[in-house]
Amino acid sequence: MTSTRSIVRLAGALVLLVFLAACETAPPVQEMSDARQAIMVAREAGAGELAAAELAEAEKYLQDAEERLDRQQYREARSAALEAKLRAQQALKMSEASKDSDGN
């Protein structure tokens, strides 16, 4: 009975390890899509003119993510894509704040 429980626990641990490893090695498809979408929204909101430096940073991180994705460096690609999304969101906020302060 004890050996059966040990085997079940070991099997459960192995399944968990395989699952966690798969999460790290899967391409960051959703993160890449989210970053592209955030950049597009920021551009459409005028960030190219009102928050150009921040938008350029977002695009730089997205480019880095794409290069890392091509090299199958998925963990690094995911991190860069998340940073690109964050920078794009900041650019969007800055462009909206600029419009509000101008009265547009």
C-alpha positions as CSV (number, residue, x, y, z in Angstrom):
1,M,0.0,0.0,0.0
2,T,2.8,2.4,0.9
3,S,4.7,1.7,-2.3
4,T,1.6,2.3,-4.4
5,R,1.2,5.7,-2.7
6,S,4.8,6.5,-3.3
7,I,4.5,5.6,-7.0
8,V,1.3,7.7,-7.3
9,R,3.1,10.7,-5.7
10,L,6.1,10.3,-7.9
11,A,4.0,10.1,-11.0
12,G,2.1,13.2,-9.9
13,A,5.4,15.0,-9.3
14,L,6.6,14.0,-12.8
15,V,3.5,15.2,-14.5
16,L,3.8,18.5,-12.7
17,L,7.4,18.9,-13.8
18,V,6.6,18.0,-17.4
19,F,3.8,20.6,-17.3
20,L,6.0,23.3,-15.9
21,A,8.7,22.6,-18.4
22,A,6.2,22.8,-21.2
23,C,5.1,26.2,-20.1
24,E,8.6,27.5,-20.3
25,T,9.2,26.0,-23.7
26,A,6.0,27.0,-25.4
27,P,6.1,30.0,-27.8
28,P,4.6,33.1,-26.2
29,V,1.9,33.4,-28.8
30,Q,-0.6,35.3,-26.6
31,E,2.0,37.7,-25.2
32,M,3.3,38.5,-28.7
33,S,-0.3,39.2,-29.9
34,D,-1.0,41.3,-26.8
35,A,2.1,43.4,-27.4
36,R,1.3,44.0,-31.1
37,Q,-2.2,45.0,-30.2
38,A,-1.1,47.4,-27.5
39,I,1.4,49.0,-29.9
40,M,-1.3,49.4,-32.5
41,V,-3.8,51.0,-30.1
42,A,-1.1,53.4,-28.9
43,R,-0.2,54.3,-32.5
44,E,-3.9,54.9,-33.3
45,A,-4.2,57.2,-30.2
46,G,-1.4,59.4,-31.5
47,A,1.5,58.1,-29.4
48,G,3.7,58.3,-32.5
49,E,3.6,62.1,-32.1
50,L,2.6,62.6,-28.4
51,A,4.8,59.8,-26.8
52,A,7.2,59.0,-29.6
53,A,10.1,57.9,-27.3
54,E,7.9,55.5,-25.3
55,L,6.3,54.1,-28.4
56,A,9.8,53.5,-29.9
57,E,10.8,51.7,-26.8
58,A,7.8,49.4,-27.1
59,E,8.6,48.7,-30.7
60,K,12.2,48.0,-29.8
61,Y,11.1,45.4,-27.2
62,L,8.7,43.8,-29.6
63,Q,11.4,43.5,-32.2
64,D,13.6,41.9,-29.6
65,A,10.8,39.5,-28.7
66,E,10.4,38.6,-32.4
67,E,14.1,37.9,-32.8
68,R,14.2,35.8,-29.7
69,L,11.1,33.9,-30.8
70,D,12.9,33.1,-34.1
71,R,15.8,31.7,-32.1
72,Q,13.3,29.7,-29.9
73,Q,14.3,31.6,-26.8
74,Y,10.8,31.5,-25.5
75,R,11.3,32.7,-22.0
76,E,13.3,35.7,-23.1
77,A,10.7,36.3,-25.9
78,R,7.9,36.2,-23.4
79,S,9.7,38.7,-21.2
80,A,10.4,41.1,-24.0
81,A,6.8,40.9,-25.3
82,L,5.4,41.7,-21.8
83,E,7.8,44.6,-21.6
84,A,6.7,45.8,-25.1
85,K,3.1,45.7,-24.0
86,L,3.8,47.6,-20.8
87,R,5.7,50.3,-22.7
88,A,3.0,50.6,-25.3
89,Q,0.4,51.0,-22.5
90,Q,2.6,53.8,-21.0
91,A,2.8,55.5,-24.4
92,L,-1.0,55.3,-24.7
93,K,-1.5,56.8,-21.3
94,M,1.0,59.6,-22.1
95,S,-0.6,60.4,-25.4
96,E,-4.1,60.5,-23.8
97,A,-2.8,62.7,-21.0
98,S,-1.2,65.0,-23.5
99,K,-4.5,65.3,-25.4
100,D,-6.4,66.0,-22.2
101,S,-4.0,68.8,-21.2
102,D,-4.3,70.3,-24.7
103,G,-8.1,70.3,-24.4
104,N,-8.5,67.9,-27.3
